[in-house]
Amino acid sequence: MKMSFRPSLNWLFIFIPITLILEHIAVITPPILFFSAALAIIPIAHLIVQATEQVAMRTGDAIGGLLNATFGNAPELIIALVALNAGYFDMVRASLIGAILANLLLALGVSFVLGGVRYHNQNFNPNVSRVYSSMMLIAVLSLAVPSSFNRFFSPEATIRQEKLINLGMAVLLLAAYGLYLLFMLKTHPDFFKSSGNGEAESHHEGKQWGVPRAIGSLVLASVLAAWMSEILVGAAEGTGKALGMSQIFIGIVFLAIVGGAAESGSAIAMARKNKVDLTVGIALGSSIQIALFVAPVLVLLSYWIAPQPLELAFSRAEIGSLLIAVLIGTVVAGDGHSNWYKGVQLVTVYLIIALMFYFMPVIAP
């Protein structure tokens, strides 16, 4: 079960009315509107995570795990749905890859750096890390198969077999994720026990909310997230042109970081408290949710809300970056020990990948 800290993010809610005002000012440039909406989404995303945890605390492990799976990545899902509805398929695919990269490399790396500065060495359960790593390798394979099929057999136009592969892959990924939840919550919960480091099994911090407040907050935050996401995505194309950024770079860096800001903050805070098992669980668990839950859900929903079905056809650079991130994450986090320099290694790889996508030229289809 995910746990999070309670940083002072409430002041960022001021960007909601600011964004609404900026949207109706004709002279405001798209980048200003884009970054204002991005800042507005950060506290909304944090509120969604808070409300989800409060609701999950009053259910069993199975339902709580399902709630975390459904709403834990709700900000990323909402942003992707809005972009999908607008027909920004490259941006949606890039945001999926970017969310995984941000969790595996940036969030985990910053957590190791800040935790390692405070504590000389930190320990966590290596068995859990290996399970997460193997799941992510399966996810990379599942995304590489339809991408390769598209590249070799239907580069010009989507054919019937490719649509069937995408549908079949979406169903398989959701089934794999359901079995992963069963394994984690029912049959082998002992496998995910912490290393005993830093009292990682402590209870949820802060005052418990009432059920009406938790559910009301979740609904309100989801509506606000959809509203701000519509503005964010609407300004994305103009922002890219003004700043010389492609849709892919905006999706793989900005949308990914904004959507996962709340959970990344939770992972970092847990490392600062020497609760590295929770850090690894949040960062790697969120990556698995993106690959095995959010991606297939977007494929299925695209048949109803998008101009055409979403294809899991990623570029060589996206698949290669994802594979590199998973392999490096496995090597760095596989031994159950962390320090600040391991964090530097992860962040460095993330910055290298971001730099590559920034300077990558846009290739016309």
Salt bridges, closest charged atoms under 4 A:
GLU53 OE1 - ARG6 NH2 3.08
GLU53 OE1 - HIS204 NE2 2.99
ASP90 OD1 - ARG93 NH2 3.07
GLU205 OE1 - LYS273 NZ 2.95
GLU205 OE2 - LYS275 NZ 3.52
GLU237 OE2 - LYS241 NZ 3.76
GLU263 OE2 - LYS2 NZ 2.53
ASP335 OD2 - LYS342 NZ 2.81
